[in-house]
Amino acid sequence: MSEPTLSALATLFTLTGRAALVTGGARGIGAAITARFAEAGADVALLDSDGEAAQATAQAIATRTGRRVMAMVADVADLPSLRATIEAAATLYGRLDICVANAGIYPFAAALAVDEAIWDRTQDVTLKGAFFTSQAAARQMMTHGQGGRILMIGSTSSTRPSGNLAHYDAAKAGVRMLARSLALEWARYGITVNVIAPGEIDTPGTRANAVDIVQADGATLVDMHDPAFLARIPMGRLGTADDVARAAVFLVSDAASYITGATLSVDGGILLT
Ligand SMILES: NC(=O)c1ccc[n+]([C@@H]2O[C@H](COP(=O)([O-])OP(=O)(O)OC[C@H]3O[C@@H](n4cnc5c(N)ncnc54)[C@H](O)[C@@H]3O)[C@@H](O)[C@H]2O)c1
């Protein structure tokens, strides 16, 4: 049997000619992923519920990279709007090769303080949103018939409870399993489905929540920037959104062609503790 021809390493990581969609792309991890995808050569639709922030982020990344980066406004928990927006993105670019289900919320609340509204909204955005984003994207990928890459942003919380986030930990555990189930169903269409599980990442979301952490559980949790908190992370620092984006480029690229159903931790070693 002859050896397969090897592609040059650089071509394995390029996203040139690909069309991507990133939910929650206006800020934080989603914005960093959008920026790296565009830098790698992809056109990117950035879907976010915050239209103004989405527009500003899309504009800045398009100017810097020269790629087509479009802001699209939708709430991932609003299915008609989510589906229409993903369809519009695929129509705009003529295809959809990559979809990142990143939008998620993590409202800190002790378990006894979680009411039905907090529970439902967390599941609707974080778990239901990830499922229906993936479903709508897979439909487009199957129509085009060239396979695709679906990436979900999970969390180390899916296996290691964060504290005061039972509702979120459960949703992220669902995301992890969802990816495995969809990976099994869609492998025959050439669609891979993987998860990145970030640890403690410095983003606008976590910065806004720092105060809540202290209020919710002052005895065991502190501000993420507190040296005592950082000392718990083996690598001694918070992750950046770009740490996550670099791993995302790998998992949606040809370099990851035979990886599906996997969860990749990007956590500075926190799961080792
Ligand atoms: N930051 C962390 O430490 C961390 C750790 C593990 C996992 N995560 C996960 O990474 C993802 C991004 O987190 P982040 O810290 O960058 O968040 P962030 O709050 O900084 O940014 C989230 C973005 O998503 C958008 N968004 C929120 N709800 C939406 C909805 N219903 N529909 C569409 N857009 C919506 C927001 O407008 C915002 O632009 C989330 O799924 C989060 O659970 C984050």
PDBQT file of the ligand as one rigid body, heavy atoms in Angstrom, charges set to zero:
ROOT
HETATM    1  N1  LIG A 301     -15.065  32.934  30.410  1.00  0.00    +0.000 N 
HETATM    2  C1  LIG A 301     -14.884  31.752  30.984  1.00  0.00    +0.000 C 
HETATM    3  O1  LIG A 301     -14.159  31.618  32.003  1.00  0.00    +0.000 OA
HETATM    4  C2  LIG A 301     -15.568  30.537  30.426  1.00  0.00    +0.000 A 
HETATM    5  C3  LIG A 301     -15.181  29.287  30.937  1.00  0.00    +0.000 A 
HETATM    6  C4  LIG A 301     -15.793  28.150  30.424  1.00  0.00    +0.000 A 
HETATM    7  C5  LIG A 301     -16.740  28.264  29.429  1.00  0.00    +0.000 A 
HETATM    8  N2  LIG A 301     -17.092  29.496  28.949  1.00  0.00    +0.000 N 
HETATM    9  C6  LIG A 301     -18.112  29.541  27.912  1.00  0.00    +0.000 C 
HETATM   10  O2  LIG A 301     -17.620  30.271  26.810  1.00  0.00    +0.000 OA
HETATM   11  C7  LIG A 301     -18.691  30.929  26.145  1.00  0.00    +0.000 C 
HETATM   12  C8  LIG A 301     -18.381  32.419  26.020  1.00  0.00    +0.000 C 
HETATM   13  O3  LIG A 301     -18.154  32.945  27.311  1.00  0.00    +0.000 OA
HETATM   14  P1  LIG A 301     -17.531  34.410  27.523  1.00  0.00    +0.000 P 
HETATM   15  O4  LIG A 301     -16.922  34.395  28.880  1.00  0.00    +0.000 OA
HETATM   16  O5  LIG A 301     -16.739  34.801  26.343  1.00  0.00    +0.000 OA
HETATM   17  O6  LIG A 301     -18.882  35.258  27.599  1.00  0.00    +0.000 OA
HETATM   18  P2  LIG A 301     -19.156  36.845  27.477  1.00  0.00    +0.000 P 
HETATM   19  O7  LIG A 301     -20.298  37.095  28.370  1.00  0.00    +0.000 OA
HETATM   20  O8  LIG A 301     -17.881  37.595  27.678  1.00  0.00    +0.000 OA
HETATM   21  O9  LIG A 301     -19.611  36.997  25.952  1.00  0.00    +0.000 OA
HETATM   22  C9  LIG A 301     -20.720  36.255  25.500  1.00  0.00    +0.000 C 
HETATM   23  C10 LIG A 301     -21.278  36.831  24.213  1.00  0.00    +0.000 C 
HETATM   24  O10 LIG A 301     -22.445  36.051  23.905  1.00  0.00    +0.000 OA
HETATM   25  C11 LIG A 301     -23.548  36.904  23.643  1.00  0.00    +0.000 C 
HETATM   26  N3  LIG A 301     -24.789  36.228  24.043  1.00  0.00    +0.000 N 
HETATM   27  C12 LIG A 301     -25.217  35.970  25.302  1.00  0.00    +0.000 A 
HETATM   28  N4  LIG A 301     -26.424  35.376  25.266  1.00  0.00    +0.000 NA
HETATM   29  C13 LIG A 301     -26.756  35.265  23.951  1.00  0.00    +0.000 A 
HETATM   30  C14 LIG A 301     -27.886  34.746  23.280  1.00  0.00    +0.000 A 
HETATM   31  N5  LIG A 301     -28.931  34.260  23.950  1.00  0.00    +0.000 N 
HETATM   32  N6  LIG A 301     -27.896  34.751  21.930  1.00  0.00    +0.000 NA
HETATM   33  C15 LIG A 301     -26.854  35.266  21.237  1.00  0.00    +0.000 A 
HETATM   34  N7  LIG A 301     -25.767  35.800  21.821  1.00  0.00    +0.000 NA
HETATM   35  C16 LIG A 301     -25.715  35.780  23.164  1.00  0.00    +0.000 A 
HETATM   36  C17 LIG A 301     -23.290  38.146  24.477  1.00  0.00    +0.000 C 
HETATM   37  O11 LIG A 301     -23.987  39.283  23.970  1.00  0.00    +0.000 OA
HETATM   38  C18 LIG A 301     -21.762  38.284  24.361  1.00  0.00    +0.000 C 
HETATM   39  O12 LIG A 301     -21.400  39.032  23.227  1.00  0.00    +0.000 OA
HETATM   40  C19 LIG A 301     -19.941  30.615  26.968  1.00  0.00    +0.000 C 
HETATM   41  O13 LIG A 301     -20.605  29.496  26.430  1.00  0.00    +0.000 OA
HETATM   42  C20 LIG A 301     -19.366  30.277  28.328  1.00  0.00    +0.000 C 
HETATM   43  O14 LIG A 301     -20.231  29.453  29.068  1.00  0.00    +0.000 OA
HETATM   44  C21 LIG A 301     -16.531  30.633  29.435  1.00  0.00    +0.000 A 
ENDROOT
TORSDOF 0
